[in-house]
Amino acid sequence: MLAHTSKTSAFIFLLFCCVSLKSLAQFSTNDEVNNTQIYKQSSPSVVFVTNQTVRRNPYSLNLETIPRGSGTGFIWSDKGYIVTNYHVIEGARQVTITLQDQSHWQASLVGAAPEKDLAVLRIDAPAEKLTPLPIGDSSVLSVGRKVLAIGNPFGLDTTLTVGVVSALGREINAANDRKIRGAIQTDAAINPGNSGGPLLNSSGELIGVNTAIYSPSGASVGIGFAIPVNTVKKIVPQLIKHGKLVRPLIGIEVGPEQWARRRGIEGVPILKVTQNLPAAKAGLQGVSRNRSGAMILGDIIVGFNKTPVKSYDDLLSALENQRAGDTIQITFLRGGKRHHTTLALISPQ
């Protein structure tokens, strides 16, 4: 009787353990459910970008196509537009886009903004294969908010990493050494191959484009950066329409930064003012020469709408936030004295 009772108790305990393990396997926290939902919802919009170039075979001397690098991109619209980082496709002779269904499409370059590390590609794929990501608002982000990154690190497709916004308003360098301002810093793991992929909020909305990591080893150590989506929203339509980032004109030629630094100039020295354009009409002056041929320094721009301008990069960044027709205030130095003038910006010719 005792042996029978012991066997029954053991069976009941084993059954309880099996039920508990099954329940545990099926259990998910709200955060885990959110991660899974965002991944399933968003991964069809994430693409694999393969950059190929051409080289001559040293033995046969024939030209051959070889892989040059890879990265990530995402579908911007069902018209075939793909957004990625400029450095992912820089120098490419051929770019191939792989969709989630593993179909391959040759991409054409629509437009690029190296100074913002953004590029727009286009593939001739049917609309039913293309699922754009919903667009969020990066201005409402705060430190500590959850973010999710989907990309292709080391060629491993559609990998999900999760983290938080670590900091806002960071500055990072683009491929042409221009400053990308307002970058999002995150501890979501971003590795080589993640570049160009989306950074998402917990609603699955695009809030940034993953672009860089800070690491001596080249692998993620918890410091990654993304271009905020509010910047992307301004640039991508321009790249689609014009093929480049379009800024309104002042009508000046500026001195090289190295030339300015050698002379201890802080600001933007004007070399030449183009006649009949806003700067000339506002009375700004470029470099001139006296009777003996010695160069006389022209005006130096040191402020734009009451914001300090210390470099050409500062001036370009200020112009990117303006439109043709806007009236702006320029602060400049002439003969060591500070002056102000206003002018109306115009569209590029």
N, C-alpha and C positions, 0 to 999 in steps of 0.2 A: 504493500500500500504506500509506503514511504517512497520507494523507488518510482512508482507511478506518479506520485505528487511532484517529485523532483523533475521528472521528464516534462511534466505539464508546465511547471514553472519556467523551465529552461526554454520551452517552445514559445511560451507567452513573451518572455524577455527578448528572444530572438525576433519574434514578430514585431514587438514594440520598437526595437532597434531599426529594423528594415523600414517601418513606417516613418520613424523619425528622420532617418537619412534621406528618404524620398521627399519628405516635407522640407528638409533643409535644402535639398537640391533645387526644389521648386521655389524656394523663398527668394525674394528680391527686395532690396530697399527701394524707396522712391527714387533715389539718385541713380541706382543701377537701371531701373526701368527707363528713366529719362535718357541716360546714356545710350541704351539700346534703341530707343525710339528715334533719337536724333541720328544715330548711325544708319539705321534702316532708311530713314527719310531722306538723308542727305547724300549718302554714298553714290547713288546713281548720277548725281550732279558733278562728281569729282572725276577727273580724267588723268591719264598718264601721258606725260609729254616727253617724247624722245627727240633729242637734238642730234642730227647727223650732219657730217661735213664730208668733203671730198678730198682725197689725197692721192698722190701718184705712187703706185706700187714700185718699190725700189728695184725689183727684179724684172718685172714685165714692162714697167713704165706706163702701164695702163692706169687710168683714173678709176678709183673705186670709192664707194660710199662706206664710211665707217661711223659707228656711234661716237658722239662727242660728249654726251652727257644726257641726263634725264631729270625730270622734275614733275611737278604737279600743276594742274590747272583746274578750272571749274567752269561750268556752263553758265554763261551770262544771259543768253536768250535762246529761244527755240529757232532763231534764224541762223544758228550755227556759230555764234560768237563765243570764243573761249578766252578767259582772262588768265594770265600767268605772270610770273616775274620776267622782266627784261633779261636778267642775267641767265635765265634758264634757256633762252633761245638765241642769245647773243652769238653772232658768228655762224649761225646755222645755214647750211645750204638746203636742208630739207628738214621739216618738222612733221612728225607723225603723232596723231592723237589716238589713244586707245580708250574707248568707252568701257563702261562696266560690263557690257555684254561681250567684251573682248574683240569687238569689231575695230578695225584700223582705218584711219582716215588721214589723207594727206592734208596738211593745213597750209594756208597762205597767211602771210603777215599783213594785217590790216593797218596797224599803227603801233608806235612804240614811244614811250617816254622814259628814256634812260635815267633822267634826273629824278624820277619817282619809282624806278625799278618796276615799271608796269608795261605790259604788252598785251595787245589784243590779236588773236588769231581767228581764222574762220575755217570751218569745215563744211563740206557739202553733204551733210547728213540729213535725213528726213526729220521733221519736227517731232514725230512720235518717239524718236530715240533721245531727244534732248529735253532734259528737265532742269530749268533754271533754279538757282537757289533764291529763296526769299531774301530781300535786302533789309538789313536792320539799320540802326542809328548808333554810331559809335560815340556820339556826344553824351549819351545817357550812361555810359559805362562808368564804373567806379572800382577802385581797388578792392579785391576780394571776390568780385563776381566770377562765377564759373564760366569757363570757356572750353571748347572742344576743337581739336585740330584733326582734320582728315587729310592724309597725304600718302606719298609713296616713298618712304625713307628707304634708302639703299635698294631701290627697285622693288620693294615689297608693297604690292598695291593695296590701296584703301585701308590704311592702318589708322586706328583711332587712338588719340592720346587726350587726356583730360587734365585740366589744371585750373588756375585762377588768373585773373588780371593782377600782375605783380606791381605794375606802375603804369602811369599814363604820361603823355607829353615828352617821351624820350626823343633823342635825335640820333639817327644812324646815317651812315654814308652810303650813297648810291654808287653804282658802278663807275660813274664819271666824277666821283668825289663831291657831287652836290649833296647837300644836307636834306634828308627826309625828316621833316618835323612832325611832332605829334604822334610818334609811333607808340604802339601798344606793347608793353613788356609783359610776357607771360611765362609761367613755369611749366606749361604744357610742353612735353618733349617735342622739339623740332630738330630733326636731323637732316643730313644731306638727302635730297630727294623730296623733302616736304615743301621746298620753296615753291611758291606760286599757289599753294593749296589754301583752302578756306579756314578761317578761324570763326567759329560759330558760338552763339550764345545758347542758353538752355532752352530757347524756343526754336532752335534750328535756323536762326537768321544769320546771314553773313554780317560779321562786324569787323572783319579785317582780312588781309591777305598775308599769310606767313611769308617772311622774306629773309630772315637772317637768324643766326645763332651767335652767341658770344661764347667762344670756347677755344682755348689753346690747342685742344686735341682735335677740333673739328666735329665733335659729337656733342649731343645735348648735355648740358650740366645745369639745366634749370633756368637758363636765361635766353629766351627767344623773343623775337620782335615781329610785329605785324604792322602793315600799312593800314591805318583806320579806314573803314568803309566809306566814311563821309568824304575822304580824299578820293577814293576810288570812284565814287558816284560822280564827282566833278570831272575826272580825267577820262574815264572810259568813253563817254559820249563824244568827247573831242577827238579821241583816237579813231573812233568809228567814222566820224564825219570828215576829219581833216588829215588823219594819219599821224598826227603829232599833237603835242600840247601847244595850244594857242594862247599867247598872252597879248594884252593890249600894248600899244606902242607909246613911248615917250618921245622917241626921235633922237637918240643919242648913240654915240660910240664911246665905249669906256676903255680905260687903260687896263692892261693885264694886271692881275693881282700881284704877281711877282714884282713887276715894275713899281707898283704902289708900295709894296712892303719894303723894297730897297730904299725908298725915299721916306719911309716912316709915315706914310699916309694912312689914316684910318677913315674909311669911307669909300666912296666910289668916285674916282677922278674922271671927269668928262674929257675925252680926247677931242671929240668933234660933235657939233650940233648940226643936224640936218635941216636945211632951210624949209620953211613953210610947214614944219611939223610942230607938235605942241611945245617941245622944249625951247625951240627957237622963238616961238611966239611969246613964251613966258619970260624971255630974256636970259635964259641960261647960256653960258659961254664955255667953249672948249679951249684947248691949248692953243696958244699963239706964239709968235716970235717978235722980238723987238728989232730995232733997226740994225743992231749988230749981229742978228741971227740967233741970239740966245733964246731958249725956250721959256715962255712964261706959263706957269701952271694955270689951268682953267678952274672952273667951279668944281667943288667936291661935294657930292650928295652925302649927307649925314643923317637925313631923316625922311620918313615917308609917312604922311598922315600922323605925325607926332610919335611914330615908332622909330627908334634908332636904327640906322643903317651903317653897319661896319664893314660890309663886304658886298661884292656883286651878288653872291648867293642870297644875302638878305634882301637885296633889291628885287631879284627875280621872284623870290618867295612872296614878297609883298604884291607884286604885279599879278601873280597867279590868283590872288583873291579879289581881283578887280575885273571890271568889264569895260568894253569900249563905251565911251560916253560918260563914264564916271569922272567927276572932278576930284582931284587929289591935291594935297599940299606937299610940296617938296621943300625940305630944309637943306641949305647948302652953305658951304664956306667959300668966301671970295676975299682974298687978301687977308685971311685969318679972321675975318668977321662973319658972324652968322646972319643969314638972310632967309626969308621965306617967300615962296611964290606958289601960285596955284595954276593948274593946267588941266585940260580935259583930255583923257586918253582916247586913242583912236584904234580902229581895227588894223591888223596887218594888211598890207597890200596884197 
